[in-house]
Each structure stands twice: as C-alpha cells, then as structure tokens.
Amino acid sequence: MYDITIIGAGVVGCAIARELSKYDLKILLLEKTDDVSNGASKANSGIVHGGYAAKHGTLKSKLCFEGNKMYDQLNNELNFGFKRTGALVLGFDEEDEKNINKLYENGLKNGVDKKDIKIIYKDEILNLEPNVSKNVKIALLANDVGITSPYEMTIALAENAIKNGVELKLENEVINIEEFSDYFNIITTQNTYKSRYIINAAGVYSDKISNMLGINDFHIIPRKGQYIIFHKGYGKIINRVIFQTPTNKGKGILVTPTFHGNLMIGPNADEISNKEDVTTDIETLKYIIKTAKKSVPNIDLRKVLTSFSGIRPTPSTGDFIIKEAKERFINVAGIESPGLTSSPAIAKMVIGILKNSGLNLTKKNDFDPYRNPIIIPKKLSYKEVNKMLEINSDEQIICRCEMVSKKEIIDALNRGIPIKSIDSVKRRTRVTMGFCQGEFCIPRVKKVIAETLNIKEDDVPVREKKSGILPKKVNLNYFKSIFDNKLQ
Ligand SMILES: Cc1cc2nc3c(=O)[nH]c(=O)nc-3n(C[C@H](O)[C@H](O)[C@H](O)COP(=O)(O)OP(=O)(O)OC[C@H]3O[C@@H](n4cnc5c(N)ncnc54)[C@H](O)[C@@H]3O)c2cc1C
C-alpha cells in the first residue's frame, strides 16, 4: 500500500514527487512512457516567466510569480541549468504600447518588484539588443525572466526524488482506477497498485484519468506549438528572451537563446485533435520565421538545425486546475504555460492540499536536496576533440559536435532511472544534438549504452517504443533553399 501515487512524470509530477520525498511517506510515481519528461515537459520554450503576463487573480499568476522566485535555490540544489537573462516584450505601434502599459500594471499587481520591470523606448532597446528590429518603439524590460533546460530540470527532480525514496515505475500506463473506502486500486498496463491518495499529473491525459473516477468537470484541449532550433552558439545574437506583445491568442512568437546557447524561435498555437501529433509542417514554420523576423530581422536560416513541436494541455476552464476533486484524489490538471515556471510552487500547493485533507506529514531528517550535474562543460579545440575520439578511457569523446564523453553517458545511465534509449541519453548529455544531428555519434552512443547495460546493440532503441517512428518533420533542405531570406 502506497501513501501517495502520482500519475505522470512530467515536470509537474516530478516536482511534486521531489517535494513529497521530504516527508516520511511511501510514494509511487507512475509513467506510461519509457522515461520521465516525455510529454509537454520536453518540448516547450524553456522560459522561466516573469510573473507579469498571467492575468492578475488567477492561479496561474500566483503560482508563476512564486515559482519564478524558487528557481535559484532549486538550481543550486539540483544543477539542471538556469540563467536569469531577462526579457523584452517588444511593441511596434500604438496598440502594442497600450498593451505593454497594461502588462506593466498587471505585473505590479501580481507582485513583481518595480526594480524588475520597466518600460523602455527605442534607443535603450537597441542599446541592450542591437539585433532587434529598428521598427521597435517601446518594450517592457523584465529582469526576472530566465531560461532553463526543461527536460534536464524534470530529470533532475526525478533523480533527486528517487534518491530520497520515491519509487518510479516506467512503462506503466494507468488504464483504470477502482475506488474503495480508504484506498484506490490503480490498474496499469503492467500491474495493480494500492494507494491511499492519488495525484493526477497526467498532462494532456489528465481529463482521461479524472474521468476514471467519474469526474468530468473539465476537459483538456491539446494545442500544438512548433519551433525551429538553430546552431549552438547562434543564441548569442540576442542577450535576452525577445517576446512580441501578447494577444488574446497567447504570448506569440518568441526569439530566445536556449540554456545551451542555441537560438530558438516559435511557438505557434494550434488546437489539434490528436494528442500525440508532434509533427512539424512547412506552412507553420514559414509563419514562425516571418513573425520572428519582425523582432529580429537578420536571423540566418543557414544556421537552422531542426524543428520540433510540443502540445500544451490547455484546460477548458481557462486556469490551472489544482484541487482535491474527491476524497484523497487530487487533480493537478490543465497545466499549460507557465506550468514549467510554476511547477515548484504547484508542488508546494499540493503539499498544502494534502495537509488540509488530513494526511499526516512528518519531515524526514535525512532528506538530501542535492544532485550533481551530468554534463561536464569542456573547452576543447577541434584538434583536441579529434585526438580524444579514439582514446581508450572513459574520457573518450563519443559525440564530436557536443563534446560528450563516454564518462558522461555512463553517468547518465546510472542515476536510478532505468533508461536505455538514445533519446533518453540525448536529453541528459546532449549527444546527437549538434551540427551533425547524430550522423557521426549514434553508432558510438549505441555501443556505450549496450556495454554499460550489458545488452545487445540491437536492443538499444533510438527512442521510446510507441514513438519509435520519427515524427514527420520538415526536411532541413527546405531551410537551405530559402536561406537567402526570400521570406523577408
Ligand atoms: C509549446 C509549449 C511552450 C511552452 N512554453 C513554456 C514556457 O516557456 N514556460 C513555462 O513555464 N511553461 C511553458 N509551457 C508549459 C509547460 O511545458 C507545461 O506546463 C508543463 O510541461 C506541464 O507539465 P506536466 O507534467 O503537467 O505535463 P507533461 O510533461 O505532459 O507530463 C504528463 C505525463 O503524464 C504521462 N501520462 C499521461 N497519461 C498517463 C497514464 N494514463 N498513465 C501514466 N502516465 C501518463 C505522460 O506520458 C507524461 O509524461 C509550454 C508548453 C508548450 C507545449
């Protein structure tokens, strides 16, 4: 009998698991895929939002503001990578100016400190960001905005939760729940688990889980967002996250450096019917390029690496749904943006709900908040990297573009989460994420995984079983063909 079972190992489920691991409880984390962070938490903008955007009075606005403040300490403990770059929300006309003033007022109401937000004008904007369009008139400067690597954060939370006693069971899709007087039977594709409490953090499927107990007061609308990602190092053309003035359709297309120094543009927002559709398409990417160039006109399309998409779990209610929906069953549903930012504060809120519902929460005295990073930053010349490609030691470089060593891959495989796919190792070490997109290193990574796990190379999957087929993506040659900026 578990005290608490969390369904879904995205950033929300993992943040809750880690927070609960501070207490003397028997905790189970169930995930249907072969790794943590395989849903929205692996494919988003990675922005730690500043708390000025979400409408004052909503749960989103409160938890985003609180979550943002928790990132420095969380990153100091878990080393997943976080930088407070700041952000600019650009305005190009009078309508934008009105909306930027409203954003500023909304930010102050949400609790953002006056030293963290400021309205600035053309000269100051171009001084801070010389590559921003000369057509800019006004901007909101938000200094508390940051960037993070969302999947590394989720992995770090999960690893630390496991270190502190949480049991993670992968490839366990919850297919039914039976309710008894003081516990639930949770039936998965592999087993049946008994648990006194359930926390539903199943992302786009949180409505389906809720329906299993007859709770139908919301549904999830999947909204896809596509992105284009550029070479590592190219993120330097801007210093901050560059937003456009939001509309009622959302935050619009942003241009941002990623935590590891790539440039990224996107996302659009399209309601879709298939919750698994993570394809990308030319028409949408064209729209993204055109719109991003309004902010940063000289984006060089020759530097495109790849495209990807993520699906927002948009709630039909318009706000995060975080409540005890029936005795001992807590919905943490509809966590769309700014859910990544809010996740540490959501975890604290769930603790409060559990306390109010009568669960006895006693703090452990041996909770260990720390987790070492996996990636070891290296400054190696091309010549040095080439020399290290064939050396016979754990310092051997396996992925040339991202300079990933054998040692880092072995470390990634030995952290308590039973992963074995190249995709899982990629999210932990950055193998295959460089210029060649895995052409050079996939066979080498496969070999290290097979040796470390003592399995056959043929048994090392490229990615998760169900999504074994690569999602249809736009061919990179398309970008090369338009690199002369015909779209401008
Ligand atoms: C395009 C896009 C851009 C975004 N940008 C930002 C941003 O910049 N900043 C920000 O703060 N937020 C952003 N977000 C929002 C953020 O990504 C989400 O709020 C967050 O990732 C939600 O986490 P989650 O754990 O609720 O969901 P998920 O990460 O989707 O996790 C849910 C998990 O539940 C599992 N699951 C589902 N059904 C079952 C089942 N039956 N049994 C077992 N497991 C199950 C899934 O496999 C999945 O792993 C963005 C989202 C998108 C899509």
The ligand as a MOL file (V3000), in Angstrom:
LIG
                    3D

  0  0  0     0  0            999 V3000
M  V30 BEGIN CTAB
M  V30 COUNTS 53 58 0 0 0
M  V30 BEGIN ATOM
M  V30 1 C 4.6860 24.7730 -26.9440 0
M  V30 2 C 4.7910 24.9390 -25.4640 0
M  V30 3 C 5.5220 26.0020 -24.9150 0
M  V30 4 C 5.5970 26.1720 -23.5430 0
M  V30 5 N 6.4390 27.1160 -23.0230 0
M  V30 6 C 6.5500 27.2580 -21.6850 0
M  V30 7 C 7.4770 28.1790 -21.1190 0
M  V30 8 O 8.2810 28.7870 -21.8250 0
M  V30 9 N 7.4810 28.3580 -19.7840 0
M  V30 10 C 6.6310 27.7050 -18.9680 0
M  V30 11 O 6.6340 27.9680 -17.7720 0
M  V30 12 N 5.7810 26.7430 -19.4570 0
M  V30 13 C 5.7540 26.5110 -20.7850 0
M  V30 14 N 4.9290 25.5570 -21.3100 0
M  V30 15 C 4.1050 24.7730 -20.4030 0
M  V30 16 C 4.8490 23.6010 -19.8080 0
M  V30 17 O 5.5860 22.8990 -20.7740 0
M  V30 18 C 3.8130 22.6810 -19.1630 0
M  V30 19 O 3.0400 23.4470 -18.2840 0
M  V30 20 C 4.4400 21.5420 -18.3800 0
M  V30 21 O 5.4240 20.8830 -19.1300 0
M  V30 22 C 3.3410 20.5760 -17.9910 0
M  V30 23 O 3.9110 19.5400 -17.2690 0
M  V30 24 P 3.0600 18.2700 -16.8590 0
M  V30 25 O 3.9420 17.4670 -16.0020 0
M  V30 26 O 1.7440 18.7090 -16.3390 0
M  V30 27 O 2.7310 17.5440 -18.2560 0
M  V30 28 P 3.6090 16.5420 -19.1300 0
M  V30 29 O 5.0100 16.9700 -19.2350 0
M  V30 30 O 2.8690 16.3610 -20.4020 0
M  V30 31 O 3.6010 15.2160 -18.2780 0
M  V30 32 C 2.4820 14.3720 -18.1720 0
M  V30 33 C 2.9840 12.9510 -18.1040 0
M  V30 34 O 1.9080 12.0800 -17.8340 0
M  V30 35 C 2.1340 10.8770 -18.5410 0
M  V30 36 N 0.8490 10.1650 -18.6590 0
M  V30 37 C -0.2300 10.5470 -19.3830 0
M  V30 38 N -1.2110 9.6360 -19.2630 0
M  V30 39 C -0.7580 8.6760 -18.4240 0
M  V30 40 C -1.3120 7.4610 -17.9290 0
M  V30 41 N -2.5450 7.0650 -18.2670 0
M  V30 42 N -0.5670 6.6980 -17.1080 0
M  V30 43 C 0.7050 7.0770 -16.7620 0
M  V30 44 N 1.2900 8.2150 -17.2200 0
M  V30 45 C 0.5610 9.0040 -18.0450 0
M  V30 46 C 2.7010 11.3600 -19.8750 0
M  V30 47 O 3.3670 10.3330 -20.5760 0
M  V30 48 C 3.6130 12.4820 -19.4230 0
M  V30 49 O 4.9200 12.0500 -19.1850 0
M  V30 50 C 4.8720 25.3260 -22.6840 0
M  V30 51 C 4.1690 24.2360 -23.2340 0
M  V30 52 C 4.1790 24.0120 -24.5950 0
M  V30 53 C 3.5480 22.7940 -25.1470 0
M  V30 END ATOM
M  V30 BEGIN BOND
M  V30 1 1 1 2
M  V30 2 1 2 3
M  V30 3 2 2 52
M  V30 4 2 3 4
M  V30 5 1 4 5
M  V30 6 1 4 50
M  V30 7 2 5 6
M  V30 8 1 6 7
M  V30 9 1 6 13
M  V30 10 2 7 8
M  V30 11 1 7 9
M  V30 12 1 9 10
M  V30 13 2 10 11
M  V30 14 1 10 12
M  V30 15 2 12 13
M  V30 16 1 13 14
M  V30 17 1 14 15
M  V30 18 1 14 50
M  V30 19 1 15 16
M  V30 20 1 16 17
M  V30 21 1 16 18
M  V30 22 1 18 19
M  V30 23 1 18 20
M  V30 24 1 20 21
M  V30 25 1 20 22
M  V30 26 1 22 23
M  V30 27 1 23 24
M  V30 28 2 24 25
M  V30 29 1 24 26
M  V30 30 1 24 27
M  V30 31 1 27 28
M  V30 32 2 28 29
M  V30 33 1 28 30
M  V30 34 1 28 31
M  V30 35 1 31 32
M  V30 36 1 32 33
M  V30 37 1 33 34
M  V30 38 1 33 48
M  V30 39 1 34 35
M  V30 40 1 35 36
M  V30 41 1 35 46
M  V30 42 1 36 37
M  V30 43 1 36 45
M  V30 44 2 37 38
M  V30 45 1 38 39
M  V30 46 1 39 40
M  V30 47 2 39 45
M  V30 48 1 40 41
M  V30 49 2 40 42
M  V30 50 1 42 43
M  V30 51 2 43 44
M  V30 52 1 44 45
M  V30 53 1 46 47
M  V30 54 1 46 48
M  V30 55 1 48 49
M  V30 56 2 50 51
M  V30 57 1 51 52
M  V30 58 1 52 53
M  V30 END BOND
M  V30 END CTAB
M  END
